[in-house]
Amino acid sequence: MSQTNTQPASLPLRTVKVDYLTRVEGEGGLYVRAEGGQLREVKLNIFEPPRFFEAFLRGRHFQEVPDITARICGICPVAYQMSSVHALEAALGVKPGPEIRLLRRLLYCAEWIESHALHIYLLQAPDFLGYDSAIAMAADHPRVVEQGLRLKKIGNNLLELLGGRATHPVSVCVGGFYKVPRRKDLLKLRSDLEWGLQASLETVRFVTGLKFPNFAPDYEFVSVSHPDEYPMNERRIVSSGGVDVEPAEYERVFVEEHVEHSTALHSRKVETGTSYFVGRLARLNLNREKLMPRAREAAETCGIAWPSRNPFHGIVARAVEMTHAYEEALAIVEAYQEPARSREEFKVHAGEGSAATEAPRGVLYHRYQINDRGLVEFAKIVPPTSQNYRRMEDDLRLYLPGILDRPEPQIARACEDLIRNYDPCISCSTHFLKLKLDRE
C-alpha cells in the first residue's frame, strides 16, 4: 500500500483503486477517490469484448449471424441468437407461425432457468449468507447448493433438446429452426419441470428471507413490454419514465458513447443524458401483472412491495422470474404440437431491421442492414451490460459515502455485492475486486 503526501492533514485523501477486475468478460477496474470525507470521483472501467462482433459480422451471410452472435455469451447465447433473428426477420419481412413462436419462448424459458438458477444459488446467495464462494457455502448448506445445481441442469437439458446443445445452440435460424423437437421428447421433461416449478416457489421464499441493505435510488426502469405476455422476445420498449417506442426507435431514445476512462461504451437517454436500469428488477416492476398465475401469486405474497427501487431485491425478482419460466415452459410442453414445417420460406432482398429482446440481464438491442445477396453490411449490438455501466457508477456514487469509514476489505466486498446485483456477466461473480487503498 502506497502513501500519498500531497494533501494537507486536515483534508485526508482516500483512494480505492482496483487495477484489474478478474472473472469479468473483458478487462476493467474500479477507481474511487475521496477527500475530506467527501466522495470526489468514481470510475468503473470495464472493457467489453463483444463490441468486436459488430465488425466480425460484416460481409457474412445473414444465416450465419445467429451462430456467430451466440458466441458473444456462453450463459445467454439464446438472447443473442434470437435478437439477431428477430432483427433479420424484420429486415426480410419474415413472420413465423404461432408454433415456432411458442418454441422460441420455450427456448427463452430454458435460458432464463439456467441463468437465474446459477446466479441466485452460486453467485449471489454467498453474498447474503456471508460466504466467499458457493463452494464454501456448500459445506454448511449442501441442500441449497444441490437444489440450485439441479434447477440449472433442467434448464440446460431443455436448451440441449431445443437447441442441439446447451452451450451455443445450433438449431436456431432466420425463419424458424433447422430442426424442431418431437412431442414425446419434450414430454419426457415434464416431471423435471414440475419439480422445478415447486423448487422455484421454494426459492422465492428462501431469498425473501435474506437481509437486504437499505438502499433505494430513484431509477428509471427500462424493459421490453408485450400487451399480453411477460416480456421475453417481443414488442415495444417502455420505461417507468414514460418511454414507449418500437425497437426501431431505440437509437432515437438511447445512445451509446465513449467515456474517457473506459473502452466500454456507456449508455444514456438522449433527451436527459441520464442513466437507466435494465434487467429482471426492471422487468418485474414494469410487467408483473403479466406473470404466469403461480409466479404472480409468489410475487404478490413474498413481502416485497412492488415496484421496488432496492437493487438488492433483484435476487427476489430473479426467483420470481425463474418460477415464471418453469411455469410457462411446463404449459408450452404440455400443449405442444409439432409444427408442419420447422421454418418459413422467404425471398432474400435488401433491408434493415431492428429488434429488442430480454436477455436474463436485461434489454438486448440488435440492428442489421443486409444487401440483396443477403450479406450483412452493418451491425449494431447493444448488450444489457453496457446499458447498465453508467447506472452502476451512479449507484456506487450514492452507496460509497455510507461505507468509506469501513476497513478496506469491507469496502471492496460491499462494492462487489452492489455490482453483482446487476449480474453484468457470469465471470463477474466472486472475488473480482483486488483492492488498493492510498491514505493520508
C-alpha positions, 0 to 999 in steps of 0.5 A: 500500500502506497502513501500519498503526501500531497494533501494537507492533514486536515483534508485526508485523501482516500483512494480505492483503486482496483487495477484489474477486475478478474472473472469479468468478460473483458478487462476493467477496474474500479477507481474511487477517490475521496477527500475530506470525507467527501466522495470526489470521483468514481470510475468503473472501467470495464472493457467489453469484448463483444463490441468486436462482433459488430465488425466480425459480422460484416460481409457474412451471410445473414444465416450465419449471424445467429451462430456467430452472435451466440458466441458473444455469451456462453450463459445467454447465447439464446438472447443473442441468437434470437435478437439477431433473428428477430432483427433479420426477420424484420429486415426480410419481412419474415413472420413465423407461425404461432408454433415456432413462436411458442418454441422460441419462448420455450427456448427463452424459458430454458435460458432464463432457468439456467441463468437465474438458477446459477446466479441466485444459488452460486453467485449471489446467495454467498453474498447474503449468507456471508460466504466467499464462494458457493463452494464454501457455502456448500459445506454448511448448506449442501441442500441449497447448493444441490437444489440450485445445481439441479434447477440449472441442469433442467434448464440446460437439458431443455436448451440441449433438446431445443437447441442441439446443445446447451452451450451455443445452440445450433438449431436456431435460424432466420425463419424458424429452426433447422430442426424442431423437437418431437412431442414425446421428447419434450414430454419426457421433461415434464416431471423435471419441470414440475419439480422445478416449478415447486423448487422455484416457489421454494426459492422465492421464499428462501431469498425473501428471507435474506437481509437486504441493505437499505438502499433505494435510488430513484431509477428509471426502469427500462424493459421490453413490454408485450400487451399480453405476455411477460416480456421475453422476445417481443414488442415495444420498449417502455420505461417507468419514465414514460418511454414507449417506442418500437425497437426501431426507435431505440437509437432515437431514445438511447445512445451509446458513447465513449467515456474517457476512462473506459473502452466500454461504451456507456449508455444514456437517454438522449433527451436527459443524458441520464442513466437507466436500469435494465434487467429482471428488477426492471422487468418485474416492476414494469410487467408483473401483472403479466406473470404466469398465475403461480409466479404472480401469486409468489410475487404478490405474497413474498413481502416485497412491495412492488415496484421496488427501487432496492437493487438488492431485491433483484435476487427476489425478482430473479426467483420470481422470474425463474418460477415464471419460466418453469411455469410457462415452459411446463404449459408450452410442453404440455400443449405442444404440437409439432409444427408442419414445417420447422421454418418459413420460406422467404425471398432474400432482398435488401433491408434493415431491421431492428429488434429488442429482446430480454436477455436474463440481464436485461434489454438486448438491442440488435440492428442489421442492414443486409444487401440483396445477396443477403450479406450483412453490411452493418451491425449494431449490438447493444448488450444489457451490460453496457446499458447498465455501466453508467447506472452502476457508477451512479449507484456506487456514487450514492452507496460509497459515502455510507461505507468509506469509514469501513476497513478496506476489505469491507469496502471492496466486498460491499462494492462487489455485492452492489455490482453483482446485483446487476449480474453484468456477466457470469465471470463477474461473480466472486472475488473480482475486486483486488483492492488498493487503498492510498491514505493520508 
